[in-house]
Amino acid sequence: MDLSFSPEEEAFRTEVRAFLAEAKTKLPDDVGRLEADTSSREDYLAWHKILYHKGWIAPHWPKQHGGTGWSVTQRYIFNEECAAAEMPALLPFGLQMLGPVLIAFGSEAQKQRFLPRILSGEDWWCQGYSEPGAGSDLASLRTRAAPDGTGFVVSGQKTWTTLAQYADWIFCLVRTDPDVKPQEGISFLLIDMKSPGIKVRPIIVLDGAREVNEVFFDNVHVPAENLVGEQNKGWTYAKFLLVNERAGIAGVARQKTALRRLKDFARTEMADDGPLLESDAFRRKIAEVEIELMALEYTELRALAAEAKGEMAGPESSILKIRGTEVQQRITELAEESVGYYAFPHDRALGPNEKVGPDFAQGVAGRYFNMRKASIYGGSNEIQRNIIAKAVLGL
């Protein structure tokens, strides 16, 4: 695996940096800190729309569907530079999750209808997978879709639905045959969130924000043309989506930026005995997580090298998901330790204009709490270990 960049690739990096520097002037100062309860729909889509007008919104999509035609290396460089510039993360539900499923399994009519609106940001999608009692054991889901002659009537509940309060559409796993093996009776539906019978109820998380929701379906009619692929084959499409999601969860480039910021925190004198980074014990903790992140990056590079050869992602996506989320959690733990008592967990109670401690301490507690879920979503880390055991060890 050659890790050196060609002159053409370095020229591409220079082009990306120049573009990002200009784009950042068009975004709010706190562009990298989007929060579900204080950021508007327009805030979330501001960076999306800049990339869309540039033609860079979906580098991983085939060119005929709006992709850039970049090589795997160019995509890697682009992600690295976006993270280094602390640009906001793009919403993954349409671009990273649903888009590739439609490209691989959707009808031509679905591709023409939905893909352009995902690219432009006109349609905001959310994910309807988890249910009460059906999270990691997703195949036990009970939301029912009964055929009615012109489509399906959906009844049931989804939970932990991220940013559903903003969504125009939801892609859902539903049970269309209750009399077969659980994985064989699931279908993949596209549902308009404005349909009669849909109710969204917020779930307030530990830091007081509204990021996730419950979504209820009460006899919601879904047209037959909104079925993706074949009826009862939804588990196949769900697994395809989850492989793409897990590989992206690791967020290696963004964790490198988070680690750099952590070191900056630790260099600041917060107590009488000097900066925390002067402590041998804390430096050891930083070194340990940096080594783990470096090893994770090489795993990601191996996966990208395989992709460049046209190979499908395998257990590497599960490895990236496990180690990536563990590193993310560890960095947020050390960030809390670095700012000490200024990592005040309930700053929302003070009001939007009140702050506790220095500017860099703002949001540290929120990120710590938020990252607790990272080892669960996208398939819990315990499930990922089972996948690796089966795929690699044959157990």
N, C-alpha and C positions, 0 to 999 in steps of 0.2 A: 504494500500500500504506500504510494508516494504521497507524502504530506506537504511537499513544496508546491508553491503556486507559480504558475507561468506568468510571463510579462503581461499577457492578455488578461489574465485573471486579476493581477494587481491593478491594471488599468481600470477594470470593472469595479474594483473596490474603491478606487479614487472617484469614479463616477457616482457610486452609491453614496459615498460620504458627502460629496458636494450637494447631491439632491436632498439628503437628510438635513444638512445644515440649513438649506433654504426652506424646506418644509417646516422645520421647527419654528421658524419665525411666524408661521401662519397659525400656530396652535397656541393654546393658553400656556402660561408659565408652568403650571402644575400638570402638564399634559400626561405625564407618566403615572399619575395617581387618580385613577377612575374608581369611584365608589358608587355602589348600587343605589344608595339612598340620597346621595347628593349630586350625582351626575345625571344629566338629561340624556335622552336618546340621541340628541344632536352631538353631545360631548363624545359619546361612544363612537359615533359614526364619522367624526371629523377627520381622523387619520385615514379611515377606510376610504373616504371619498377622495382624498388627495391621491392615494395610491391608485384608486380606480381611474382617475383622470390621467394619471401617468401611464396607465396600462400595466402596473406592477402589482395588482391586488391578489392574483392567484398564481404565483410562480410554479406551484406543483400541479396545476391543471394542464391537460393537453392544450397545445396552441390553438387547435381548431375550436375549442370551447372557451377561449379567452385567456389561456395561460400565456406565459412569457416566452416559452421555448428555451429557457435557461438550462444550463447543465446542472447536475447535482452540486458541483463545486460552487457555481455561481449562487445557487440557492443558499448554500451554507454560508458564503460570504455575506450575502444580503441579510440573513438572520443575525449573524454576528454583529454587523454594523448597526442594525436596528436596535439590538440589545445594548451595545456600547453607547449609542446616542440616547438611550432610555426613552425610546419611542413607546407609545402605549401598545399593549397587546391587542391584536385584532380579535373580534368575536369569532370563536371557532365553529359555531354550530352550522352555519351555512357553508363557509369556505372549506373548513377542514373535515367536517363530518358528513353532512348531507351531500355536498357537491360531488365528491368522489363516488358516493353510492349511486347517485343519479347517472353519472357518466358511465359507470360500469354496468348498472342493472336497469336504469330507467328507460321508459319508452321515449321515442323520438319527440312526441308531443310534450312529455314532461321536461325533457332537456330544453326544448325551445321555450317553454313557458317559464320555468323556474331558474335555470342557470343564469340568464342575463340579469335577472332581478336580485340574485345572490351577489353577483359581481358588483352591481351598482349600489347595493345597500338598500334598495327599495323594499325588499322583504327581509324582515328580521325573524330568524328561526330560533326555536328552542327545542330541547330534547325531551321526549317523553319515554323514558326507559324505566327508571326505578319506580317502585310502588311500595306502600307499606307491606312489609313481609316479603318483598321481592327486590332486593338490592343486589348483593353479590350473587345470590341465587336467582338470577334474572329470569331463567326459564320457568319459574313458578308464578310468573305474572298472571293476573286475573282480569285485567280490563278486557271486556268482551266486545267483539265486533261481529254482529249478526247480519248476514246478507239479507237484503230486503227487496231484491229485484232490480233496483237501480244503483245499488251501492251497499253501504254498511250502516248499521245503527250501533254507535259506540257508547258503552256505559262502563264507568269505573273511575279509577283515581290514579294519578301520577304524583310523585312527591320529589322534593329536592330539585325542582325544575328551575334552573338558573335563569334569572332575568326574564321569566315568563310574563312579568308585568309590562314589558315593552314589546313582546313578540307579536308578529302578524300571523305566523304559522308555527305548527309544531309537528315534528316527525315522530311517530309513535309506533311502538311495538304493541300489538293487540292479539288477543287469542281468538282465532277464527274456527278452531276445531278443538273442543275440550275432550274428545274421546280418543286421542292418540297420544303418543309419547310427547311430553311437554314441548320439547324443542321442535317437533314436527307440526305443531298446530298453531304457530305464530305467524302473523303477517305484518308487513311494514306499510303504514298508512301516512299520508300527508293530510293534515287537518287544518283548516282555516280557523284561527283563534277567535274570529268574529262569529262563528257558527252559533246558532241558538243552542242553549244547553251547556255551554262551557262556563265554568266559574273558576277564577283564580284567587287563591287566598294566600297571603304572605306568611312566611316563616321567618321570624326575627332571630338572627343568629347571635352568637355570644357577644360580639362587639357592638350589638345594637343595630346593625345594618339590615336592610331587606335585600338580600341577594338571591335567596331561593324561595320557592313557592310550592303550594299544593295546587294541582289542577284537577278539577272534577268534570266528568263527562256524564251528562244526563240525557240519554237517548239522542245523541248527536248524529245527524245524518252526514255521511261522507260519500261523495260520488264515486262510482266504480273506477273512474279514470285516475283517482288519487291513490290507487293501490300500486306500490312499486314492485315490479317483477311479478312473480307468481304468488297466488294465494297459498298460505301455509309454508312459504319458503323464507319468511322474514328472518329466521334465525341465521341463515347464511349471510344475509345482508348486514345483520347486526354485528356478526363477528368481523366482517370486512371493515365496518365502520370503527369498531373498537380497536383493531390493530393500528389503524391510522391515528386514532385518538391517543392511545397509550404511548406511541413513539413521540408524539408532540408534548405530552405531559412533562417529560423530563426537563425540558426548557434549559438545556445546558448553557446556551449563550446568555440567557437572562440571569442564570445563577452565577456566572462569572462576574457579571456586573454587580449583582447583589453582594458577592464576596468582596469585591473592591470597595463598595460602600461600607461594608462591615468593618474593613480595615481602617477606613477613614473615621468611623465612629470611635473605634478603639484607640486611635491616635489622639483623640481629644481629651484634654485633662478634665475629668469629671469628679475627682476626689483629691484629698490632700496628698495622697501617696503617688500621684502622677497618672499619666495615661495608662489605661488597662493593657495596652499592647506591650508595655514594659514588663508586664508580669510573665514569668516563664510559664506558668500554668495556662494562662490564656493564650499565649503564643502557640503552645503545644496544641490547644484545641483548634486554633485557626489552621495550623499546619495539617492536622488530621483531616479536616473537612476539605482543604485545598487538594490534598492527595486523592481523596475520594472523588472530587469533582474532575480532576485530571483523568483518572481512570475511566470515569463515566464518559468524558469527552472522547476518549479513544474507542470506547464501545460504540458511541454514536457514529464516529468516523468509519468504523468497520461496517456498520449498517448502511451508511451512505455509499460506501465503496461497493457493497453488494447490490444496492439499488442501481448504481451506475452501470452495472453489468446486466441489468434487467432481471435480477433475482427478486423474488417476493420477500417481504419482511417475515421473519420467523420468530423464534423465542427471544431474539434481541429486543423486540418491542416490549416484552414483559420485563426483561432485565433493566432496560432503560426506565420503565415505569417504576419499578421497585426502588432502584438505587437513586433515581432522580428525585422521587418524592421524599426519600429519607434525607438526601442532601438539602433539599429545600427546607424541610422541617428543622434540620440542624442549624442552618444559617439563620433562620428566624429566632431560634432559641439563643444563639450567640449574640444576635442583635439586641435582644431583650437584656441579656446579661451586660452588654457593653454600655447601655444607657441607664442601667440601674433603676432607681425608683422613678425616673422620668418616663419609664414605659408604663404610663398610667393607663389602665385598661378601659376606663369608662369616660373618656374625654368628651363623648357626645353629650353627656349629662350636663356639661358646663356650658354648652351652647357653641355655635359655629365659630364665634370670634374669640373664644378663650383657648389658650394653649398652656400646656404644662411642660416646662423645660425648654431646651434648645429646639430649633426648627427640625434638626435631623431626628429628633425623638418622636416627632409626630407620625402617627400611623404604625409605629413599631409593634405595639400590642395588637392592633387590628390584624396586621399581617401574620403575627404569631398564631393568633386564634384561627384565622382563615386557613392557614396551612395544615391545621390538624386534620382536615378532611382529605388532604391530597393523597394519603395512602389508602383511601377508601374509593374515591370516584374513579371512573374508567375501569372498574374491576378491582376489588380490594387486593392489596399486596399478597394476602394469603392465597387468593385465587391465582394470582400470577405465579406464585411458587409452584402450585399444582400444575399449571400449564408448562412450566419449565421442566418439572420432573417428568411429565409425560413426553414432551417433545425431545428432550435432550437425553434423559436417563432411561426412557422407556418404561417408567414405573406406572 
